[in-house]
Structures are given as C-alpha cells and as structure tokens.
Amino acid sequence: DVLDAKERGECLPAKPLKRLTLPKNKRLTSNRQFKAVLDCRRRAGDALLTVWVAENRRDHARFGVSVGKTCGNAVVRNRLKRLLREAFRLSQEEIPPGFDYVVMVAPGTARKLKHPKHGPETIRSMTLQRVRTSLMCLVRTCLETGSAEGHRPEPDNNGQSRPAGERT
C-alpha cells in the first residue's frame, strides 16, 4: 500500500515525532525537592557549573536547574536554563539513575555574565558541548568521591573538586 501511494504521488501518514522535552517525572519541580538535594551537601564544581547530588530511590535521574539573578537579566537566565536542561536531556543515558541533580552556574561565571564588558563573550563561550562536558565530569566527580552520605567535596586552589578533608 505504501509503495502504491508513493507511485500515485499521494501523501503518506506522518510518523509521530519523538518528544524532545524533559518529562515532568525527570524534573525537580518543588522548592522542597530542591532543598532536599541541597541539604545533602554532596557537590562538585568547576569554573563553569556546580552540581549538587542526592539519592532519590527511583529508577531514573531527576534534574533541577537554579539560575539566580546574579547571572544577568531574564534573557540571559532563560538561555542558561535552556542550555543546562538540554545538556541533561542529551546526557540522560550516561547519567546514573537513582539520583537527583541540581545544577547551578558557578559564582565566578555568574559574575562574568553580569559584567557589562565580559558578559556577552562569556555567554557566547557557553556552548552546549562545553556545558555538557562540564556536567558529565561533575556528575562523575560527585558520585565517585561522594560515596559516603553527606559528603561534600571542597574546591582546591584551581577550582577543581576534591574530597573533603584531603589537603594538598
């Protein structure tokens, strides 16, 4: 039938498109959910992002984004949120399930974004690939070094995460 329809020049039924959104069950939606992740005090950060992690007793990962007004105006904040959500969505298969993740822009990057001279170049430098690479690296760091409940990696002099208590 499909071949006959093609030969006759008829339109074929459209294939359903795959939804590219992040389903609600994979998002942190309430203030209480965000607070629970932040209260676990398990985090890792680099020059671009800070990732907070907490176990969620589910068979999938959940994701939350927090972008404060220190990052710039609404246009900049919304771009950052879209970028962070897309990085998570594309990396879902690589991110270990059973955890809630809250991602924030690192304080140093937030200051640069707000700066009148450096803000535009900083936002342009935050590509999807760069954000995704940072996110995946920080997720691995959090989960590798944070096996103990309540563990909190501390940044070293280079802004890299290391286990709490370990001195250089």
C-alpha positions as a Markdown table, in Angstrom:
| # | Residue | x | y | z |
|---|---|---|---|---|
| 1 | Asp | 0.0 | 0.0 | 0.0 |
| 2 | Val | 2.8 | 2.4 | 0.9 |
| 3 | Leu | 4.6 | 1.8 | -2.4 |
| 4 | Asp | 1.3 | 2.3 | -4.3 |
| 5 | Ala | 0.7 | 5.5 | -2.5 |
| 6 | Lys | 4.2 | 6.7 | -3.4 |
| 7 | Glu | 3.7 | 5.8 | -7.0 |
| 8 | Arg | 0.4 | 7.7 | -7.2 |
| 9 | Gly | 2.1 | 10.7 | -5.6 |
| 10 | Glu | -0.2 | 10.6 | -2.5 |
| 11 | Cys | 0.9 | 11.9 | 0.9 |
| 12 | Leu | 1.9 | 9.3 | 3.4 |
| 13 | Pro | 0.8 | 9.5 | 7.0 |
| 14 | Ala | 3.3 | 11.4 | 9.1 |
| 15 | Lys | 5.4 | 9.4 | 11.6 |
| 16 | Pro | 4.9 | 10.6 | 15.2 |
| 17 | Leu | 7.7 | 12.9 | 16.2 |
| 18 | Lys | 9.8 | 12.0 | 19.2 |
| 19 | Arg | 9.2 | 14.4 | 22.1 |
| 20 | Leu | 12.4 | 16.4 | 22.8 |
| 21 | Thr | 11.2 | 17.7 | 26.2 |
| 22 | Leu | 12.3 | 16.5 | 29.6 |
| 23 | Pro | 9.3 | 14.7 | 31.1 |
| 24 | Lys | 7.9 | 16.0 | 34.4 |
| 25 | Asn | 8.9 | 12.8 | 36.3 |
| 26 | Lys | 12.5 | 13.6 | 35.4 |
| 27 | Arg | 12.5 | 17.1 | 36.7 |
| 28 | Leu | 12.7 | 18.6 | 40.2 |
| 29 | Thr | 9.6 | 20.8 | 40.4 |
| 30 | Ser | 9.1 | 22.0 | 44.0 |
| 31 | Asn | 11.2 | 24.1 | 46.4 |
| 32 | Arg | 11.1 | 21.2 | 48.8 |
| 33 | Gln | 12.7 | 18.8 | 46.3 |
| 34 | Phe | 15.5 | 21.4 | 45.6 |
| 35 | Lys | 16.1 | 21.9 | 49.3 |
| 36 | Ala | 16.3 | 18.2 | 49.9 |
| 37 | Val | 19.2 | 17.9 | 47.3 |
| 38 | Leu | 21.0 | 21.0 | 48.6 |
| 39 | Asp | 20.7 | 19.7 | 52.3 |
| 40 | Cys | 22.6 | 16.5 | 51.3 |
| 41 | Arg | 25.7 | 18.7 | 50.9 |
| 42 | Arg | 27.1 | 16.5 | 48.2 |
| 43 | Arg | 28.5 | 18.7 | 45.4 |
| 44 | Ala | 31.2 | 19.2 | 42.9 |
| 45 | Gly | 32.1 | 22.4 | 40.9 |
| 46 | Asp | 34.4 | 23.7 | 38.3 |
| 47 | Ala | 34.8 | 27.1 | 36.7 |
| 48 | Leu | 31.5 | 26.8 | 34.8 |
| 49 | Leu | 29.0 | 24.9 | 36.9 |
| 50 | Thr | 28.2 | 23.5 | 40.4 |
| 51 | Val | 26.3 | 20.2 | 40.6 |
| 52 | Trp | 24.6 | 19.0 | 43.8 |
| 53 | Val | 23.6 | 15.3 | 44.1 |
| 54 | Ala | 21.2 | 13.3 | 46.4 |
| 55 | Glu | 19.9 | 9.8 | 46.2 |
| 56 | Asn | 16.2 | 9.6 | 45.2 |
| 57 | Arg | 15.3 | 5.9 | 45.5 |
| 58 | Arg | 13.8 | 5.9 | 41.9 |
| 59 | Asp | 14.8 | 4.0 | 38.8 |
| 60 | His | 15.6 | 7.3 | 37.0 |
| 61 | Ala | 17.5 | 10.5 | 37.5 |
| 62 | Arg | 15.7 | 13.8 | 38.2 |
| 63 | Phe | 17.1 | 17.2 | 37.3 |
| 64 | Gly | 16.7 | 20.7 | 38.5 |
| 65 | Val | 18.2 | 24.0 | 37.4 |
| 66 | Ser | 18.8 | 27.0 | 39.5 |
| 67 | Val | 19.9 | 30.2 | 37.8 |
| 68 | Gly | 19.9 | 33.3 | 40.1 |
| 69 | Lys | 19.5 | 36.9 | 39.2 |
| 70 | Thr | 23.3 | 37.3 | 39.7 |
| 71 | Cys | 23.7 | 35.8 | 36.3 |
| 72 | Gly | 22.1 | 38.6 | 34.4 |
| 73 | Asn | 18.7 | 39.7 | 33.0 |
| 74 | Ala | 15.8 | 37.4 | 32.2 |
| 75 | Val | 17.1 | 36.8 | 28.6 |
| 76 | Val | 20.5 | 35.5 | 29.8 |
| 77 | Arg | 19.0 | 33.5 | 32.7 |
| 78 | Asn | 16.5 | 31.8 | 30.4 |
| 79 | Arg | 19.2 | 31.0 | 27.8 |
| 80 | Leu | 21.3 | 29.4 | 30.6 |
| 81 | Lys | 18.4 | 27.3 | 31.8 |
| 82 | Arg | 17.6 | 26.1 | 28.3 |
| 83 | Leu | 21.3 | 25.2 | 27.8 |
| 84 | Leu | 21.5 | 23.3 | 31.1 |
| 85 | Arg | 18.3 | 21.4 | 30.5 |
| 86 | Glu | 19.3 | 20.4 | 27.0 |
| 87 | Ala | 22.8 | 19.2 | 28.3 |
| 88 | Phe | 21.0 | 17.0 | 30.8 |
| 89 | Arg | 18.4 | 15.7 | 28.3 |
| 90 | Leu | 21.1 | 14.7 | 25.8 |
| 91 | Ser | 23.2 | 13.0 | 28.5 |
| 92 | Gln | 20.3 | 11.1 | 30.2 |
| 93 | Glu | 21.6 | 7.7 | 29.1 |
| 94 | Glu | 25.1 | 8.4 | 30.6 |
| 95 | Ile | 23.9 | 9.9 | 33.9 |
| 96 | Pro | 23.4 | 7.3 | 36.6 |
| 97 | Pro | 19.8 | 6.7 | 37.7 |
| 98 | Gly | 18.7 | 6.8 | 41.3 |
| 99 | Phe | 19.9 | 10.4 | 42.0 |
| 100 | Asp | 18.5 | 13.9 | 42.0 |
| 101 | Tyr | 20.8 | 16.5 | 40.4 |
| 102 | Val | 20.6 | 20.3 | 40.9 |
| 103 | Val | 22.8 | 22.4 | 38.6 |
| 104 | Met | 23.8 | 26.0 | 39.2 |
| 105 | Val | 26.1 | 28.4 | 37.3 |
| 106 | Ala | 29.4 | 28.7 | 39.2 |
| 107 | Pro | 29.8 | 32.0 | 41.1 |
| 108 | Gly | 32.8 | 33.2 | 39.1 |
| 109 | Thr | 30.9 | 32.6 | 35.8 |
| 110 | Ala | 27.8 | 34.4 | 37.2 |
| 111 | Arg | 30.0 | 37.4 | 38.0 |
| 112 | Lys | 31.4 | 37.4 | 34.5 |
| 113 | Leu | 27.9 | 37.1 | 32.9 |
| 114 | Lys | 26.7 | 40.1 | 34.8 |
| 115 | His | 29.8 | 42.2 | 33.9 |
| 116 | Pro | 28.9 | 44.7 | 31.1 |
| 117 | Lys | 32.2 | 44.1 | 29.2 |
| 118 | His | 32.7 | 40.4 | 29.7 |
| 119 | Gly | 29.1 | 39.2 | 29.9 |
| 120 | Pro | 28.4 | 38.9 | 26.1 |
| 121 | Glu | 31.6 | 37.0 | 25.4 |
| 122 | Thr | 31.0 | 34.7 | 28.4 |
| 123 | Ile | 27.5 | 33.7 | 27.3 |
| 124 | Arg | 28.8 | 33.1 | 23.8 |
| 125 | Ser | 31.5 | 30.8 | 25.1 |
| 126 | Met | 29.0 | 28.7 | 27.0 |
| 127 | Thr | 28.3 | 26.2 | 24.2 |
| 128 | Leu | 26.1 | 23.1 | 24.6 |
| 129 | Gln | 29.2 | 20.9 | 24.2 |
| 130 | Arg | 31.1 | 22.8 | 26.9 |
| 131 | Val | 28.2 | 22.7 | 29.3 |
| 132 | Arg | 27.5 | 19.0 | 28.6 |
| 133 | Thr | 31.2 | 18.1 | 29.2 |
| 134 | Ser | 31.3 | 20.0 | 32.4 |
| 135 | Leu | 28.0 | 18.5 | 33.6 |
| 136 | Met | 29.2 | 14.9 | 32.9 |
| 137 | Cys | 32.6 | 15.5 | 34.6 |
| 138 | Leu | 31.0 | 16.9 | 37.7 |
| 139 | Val | 28.4 | 14.2 | 37.9 |
| 140 | Arg | 31.2 | 11.6 | 37.8 |
| 141 | Thr | 33.2 | 13.5 | 40.4 |
| 142 | Cys | 30.2 | 13.8 | 42.8 |
| 143 | Leu | 29.4 | 10.1 | 42.5 |
| 144 | Glu | 33.0 | 8.8 | 42.7 |
| 145 | Thr | 34.1 | 10.9 | 45.6 |
| 146 | Gly | 30.8 | 11.2 | 47.4 |
| 147 | Ser | 30.1 | 7.6 | 48.3 |
| 148 | Ala | 29.5 | 8.5 | 51.9 |
| 149 | Glu | 26.2 | 10.1 | 52.8 |
| 150 | Gly | 26.6 | 13.8 | 53.4 |
| 151 | His | 30.0 | 14.0 | 51.7 |
| 152 | Arg | 30.9 | 17.5 | 50.4 |
| 153 | Pro | 33.8 | 17.9 | 48.0 |
| 154 | Glu | 35.8 | 21.1 | 48.6 |
| 155 | Pro | 37.3 | 23.1 | 45.8 |
| 156 | Asp | 41.1 | 23.1 | 45.7 |
| 157 | Asn | 43.1 | 26.2 | 44.6 |
| 158 | Asn | 42.4 | 25.5 | 40.9 |
| 159 | Gly | 38.6 | 25.4 | 41.4 |
| 160 | Gln | 38.6 | 21.6 | 40.9 |
| 161 | Ser | 36.7 | 19.4 | 43.3 |
| 162 | Arg | 38.4 | 17.1 | 45.8 |
| 163 | Pro | 37.2 | 15.0 | 48.7 |
| 164 | Ala | 36.6 | 16.9 | 51.9 |
| 165 | Gly | 39.4 | 16.6 | 54.4 |
| 166 | Glu | 42.0 | 15.9 | 51.7 |
| 167 | Arg | 44.7 | 18.6 | 51.8 |
| 168 | Thr | 47.3 | 19.4 | 49.2 |
